[in-house]
Amino acid sequence: MTGPGQLSFWWKISSEQNYDYLRFYLDAQEQPQKISGTVDWQLVSMLVGNGAHSLRWAYTKDVNVAGGMDAGWVDEVSFVPRTCRLRLPAHPLRSMPWPRRDRMPRRKYCRSGTPVAGGPLFDCG
């Protein structure tokens, strides 16, 4: 998957509470979201930054006790890319007077598809 964009998925688990987990890894880094015990379907959604990314889900358990169904499920994995496009004025730039620095309009940057005040004019979507 190549970012930036919005990643979402549904997951649930039936396991021994606090010993068996369904975990999620983004680029081989375990994410803080993990579930254990009896958890019905939950939606997880997060912004993912620029570049190529790998996703992995893992069910980990201890060997001592079986609890619940000893299983985890992941469903409806979705990724919606976000792009930023430079927004240019409708008229040619050469006909536009260059404003003094103290009269420049407020600007926006896009960081991971989210507008951030203080930079060039972009459309995020």
C-alpha positions in Angstrom: 0.0 0.0 0.0 1.3 3.5 -0.8 0.4 6.5 1.3 -0.7 9.0 2.3 -4.2 7.8 3.0 -6.8 6.5 5.4 -6.6 2.9 6.5 -9.5 1.2 8.2 -10.4 -2.4 9.2 -12.8 -4.3 11.4 -11.5 -6.9 13.9 -12.8 -9.1 16.7 -11.4 -11.7 19.1 -12.4 -14.6 21.3 -9.5 -15.5 23.5 -8.1 -15.8 27.0 -8.2 -12.2 28.5 -4.8 -10.5 28.9 -2.8 -13.5 27.6 -3.9 -14.0 24.0 -4.0 -11.0 21.6 -4.9 -9.9 18.1 -2.2 -7.4 17.2 -1.7 -5.1 14.2 1.7 -4.1 12.7 2.4 -1.2 10.3 5.8 -1.5 8.7 6.8 -4.2 11.1 6.1 -1.9 14.1 3.4 -3.1 16.5 0.7 -0.5 16.8 -0.9 0.5 20.2 -4.2 -1.0 19.1 -4.4 -4.6 20.3 -7.4 -6.6 21.6 -7.8 -9.5 24.0 -10.6 -11.5 25.6 -14.1 -11.4 24.1 -14.4 -8.3 21.9 -17.1 -8.0 19.3 -16.4 -6.2 15.9 -14.6 -2.9 16.3 -13.6 -0.4 13.7 -10.0 0.7 13.6 -9.1 3.8 11.5 -5.9 5.7 11.1 -4.0 8.1 8.8 -1.0 6.6 7.1 1.9 8.8 5.9 3.7 9.1 2.6 5.4 6.1 1.0 5.1 2.3 0.7 3.8 0.5 3.8 3.3 -3.1 4.9 0.4 -4.3 7.0 0.3 -7.4 9.2 -2.2 -8.8 11.8 -1.1 -11.6 14.2 -2.9 -13.7 16.8 -0.5 -14.5 19.7 -1.3 -16.8 22.5 0.3 -18.4 25.5 0.5 -22.2 25.5 -0.9 -22.8 29.0 -4.7 -22.1 28.9 -7.3 -22.0 26.1 -10.0 -19.4 26.4 -13.0 -18.6 24.2 -12.6 -19.8 20.6 -8.8 -19.0 20.6 -9.3 -17.0 17.4 -9.2 -13.5 16.0 -10.8 -12.2 12.9 -10.0 -9.2 10.5 -12.5 -8.0 7.9 -13.2 -5.2 5.4 -9.7 -3.8 5.2 -9.9 -0.5 3.3 -7.4 2.1 2.1 -8.4 5.4 0.7 -5.5 7.3 -0.8 -5.2 11.0 -0.2 -3.5 13.4 -2.6 -2.5 17.0 -2.4 -2.7 19.1 -5.6 -1.2 22.6 -6.0 -4.0 25.0 -6.6 -3.1 27.7 -9.1 -5.1 30.9 -9.9 -7.3 30.8 -13.0 -5.4 33.7 -14.6 -1.7 33.5 -15.7 0.8 34.1 -13.0 2.7 36.7 -15.0 -0.3 39.0 -14.8 -0.5 38.7 -11.1 1.2 41.5 -9.1 3.7 40.2 -6.6 2.5 41.2 -3.1 4.8 42.4 -0.3 5.7 39.6 2.2 3.6 41.2 4.9 0.5 41.2 2.6 0.7 37.5 1.6 -2.5 35.6 2.0 -2.8 32.9 4.7 -1.7 29.6 3.3 -2.1 25.9 3.9 0.3 22.9 3.8 -0.9 19.4 3.4 0.7 16.9 5.7 -0.6 13.3 5.2 -3.6 14.8 3.4 -4.5 17.1 6.3 -4.3 20.9 5.9 -1.8 22.7 8.1 -1.8 26.5 8.4 1.3 28.4 7.3 2.3 27.1 3.9 1.6 27.1 0.1 -2.0 26.8 -1.1 -3.0 23.2 -1.7 -6.2 21.2 -2.0 -6.2 18.1 0.2 -8.6 15.3 -0.6 
